[in-house]
Amino acid sequence: MPKLWTDTIEAHREAVREAALDATAALVAEHGLTGVKMSQIATKAGIGRATLYKYFPDVEAILSAWHERQIRSHLTQLTEIRDQDGDAGDRLEKVLNAYAAIQFQRARHHRHEPHGAELAALLHPGEHVAQAQHHLHAMFRDLLSEAADAGDIRDDVSPGELASYCLHALTAAGSLPSDAAAHRLVAVTLAGLRRPADPAH
Amino acid sequence: MPKLWTDTIEAHREAVREAALDATAALVAEHGLTGVKMSQIATKAGIGRATLYKYFPDVEAILSAWHERQIRSHLTQLTEIRDQDGDAGDRLEKVLNAYAAIQFQRARHHRHEPHGAELAALLHPGEHVAQAQHHLHAMFRDLLSEAADAGDIRDDVSPGELASYCLHALTAAGSLPSDAAAHRLVAVTLAGLRRPADPAH
């Protein structure tokens, strides 16, 4: 097959896949997890039911793919913030705030969704989630290492350990009542990263 | 029935229950979660199989009861440390260290257990886990409130929010490689609790 033709097929497949994921997300938000059927997804995505089954065997597989897309989009968002201009300390603060906001939004979304709690039970954390967690940890670790080299944060604890601290501490944003509380959480978490016994910081 | 007789029955029931939980924990540590049968548990606990079924319908129910007992014992341990003599700041540091050690030990236990990862999937977090989490949060909150009143920690963020921060940050101990790393995590977490812009702390 000529290259152009392959590209077109690939682009078409991707578009169908994306449409199915978007339709599923919308239907789950409206009806909850247990109320969504393959036929509804096909209708909402504007494709045939038989076509949908060529892409995904069942609703669970679509939800899993949707979850993977969510995680990847968060990673992209955080990486873009990390790679902005500016000194490492500022970028660190921005990335921590963005991550706390993601955790806060995610929890708020689940609270509003009557069947939200079932999602975690339904989606066995697959290889892609473990991989995304690994990427996230590496991204935080590199940024913390840069900030430590610049003298912006403590260097008596390894960047890898500090990355674990940040990622865990900020998941608390999911249990907080407001955006303002999430910001305070970031301030407290950042205070933990400061160089000890350094009155200038 | 006379009171003494009731007490004796109650004590006997409790002893049988405890023996079943201990036997299950030992068997799971040895064979993994999927390799344990009711008949093995009965033999190991030194009771009849029919008797075991009078207490628990299946292995899952025993594991769930065992999990509840674990959580309760952790809560008791932490509460005892909190209620020791001494100023609030010192007791806070001790409770944080004890909680980090629990997280570290728990994760290490699961790592050594081939079927450990399945436990979380098998045990749907029931009402008792949510309740224990609530107790844990309240215990941390009260101690943080006391420490803030004593001037040992920051008072610009509410004790409830700081409790969420501590509990989440310290779960990172489960992903750390050593006891020493868990201690460093406690030091970093404590640094986040310090009063900002106070060179004396």
Interface residues (C-beta under 8 A of the other chain):
Chain A: A121 H124 R154 V157 E161 L162 S164 Y165 L167 H168 A169 L170 T171 A172 S175 L176 A181 R184 L185 A187 V188 T189 L190 A191 G192 L193 R194 P196 P199
Chain B: A121 H124 R154 V157 E161 L162 S164 Y165 L167 H168 A169 L170 T171 A172 S175 L176 A181 R184 L185 A187 V188 T189 L190 A191 G192 L193 R194 P196 P199
